Amino acid sequence: MITREVKIINSVGLHARPATFFIQKAQSYKSSIWVEKDDRRINAKSLLGILALGISKGMSINLIADGPDEAEALDGLAELINTGFAE
């Protein structure tokens, strides 16, 4: 299991469209992946879970992955976040 902290830089945070891109990317990996904000941890492959966290611009979140492609999963998701979801 590995963890990586990332900062949300896109203008609207992880809402609607960016959240959809995020979960689609997360679903492309075999590993179990979670997003952790404050003391809440949710499944990164759940749109409702991501939206329920209310992640906005400037917030830091932890990405946690456990499985055969965990490093690749965190690299891919962090890259998606760091590019601002191509907005």
Secondary structure in CASP SS format (residue, H / E / C, confidence):
PFRMAT SS
TARGET T0000
AUTHOR 0000-0000-0000
METHOD secondary structure of the structure
MODEL  1
M C 1.00
I E 1.00
T E 1.00
R E 1.00
E E 1.00
V E 1.00
K E 1.00
I C 1.00
I C 1.00
N C 1.00
S C 1.00
V C 1.00
G C 1.00
L C 1.00
H C 1.00
A H 1.00
R H 1.00
P H 1.00
A H 1.00
T H 1.00
F H 1.00
F H 1.00
I H 1.00
Q H 1.00
K H 1.00
A H 1.00
Q H 1.00
S C 1.00
Y C 1.00
K C 1.00
S C 1.00
S E 1.00
I E 1.00
W E 1.00
V E 1.00
E E 1.00
K E 1.00
D C 1.00
D C 1.00
R E 1.00
R E 1.00
I E 1.00
N E 1.00
A C 1.00
K C 1.00
S C 1.00
L H 1.00
L H 1.00
G H 1.00
I H 1.00
L H 1.00
A H 1.00
L C 1.00
G C 1.00
I C 1.00
S C 1.00
K C 1.00
G C 1.00
M C 1.00
S E 1.00
I E 1.00
N E 1.00
L E 1.00
I E 1.00
A E 1.00
D E 1.00
G C 1.00
P C 1.00
D C 1.00
E H 1.00
A H 1.00
E H 1.00
A H 1.00
L H 1.00
D H 1.00
G H 1.00
L H 1.00
A H 1.00
E H 1.00
L H 1.00
I H 1.00
N H 1.00
T C 1.00
G H 1.00
F H 1.00
A H 1.00
E C 1.00
END
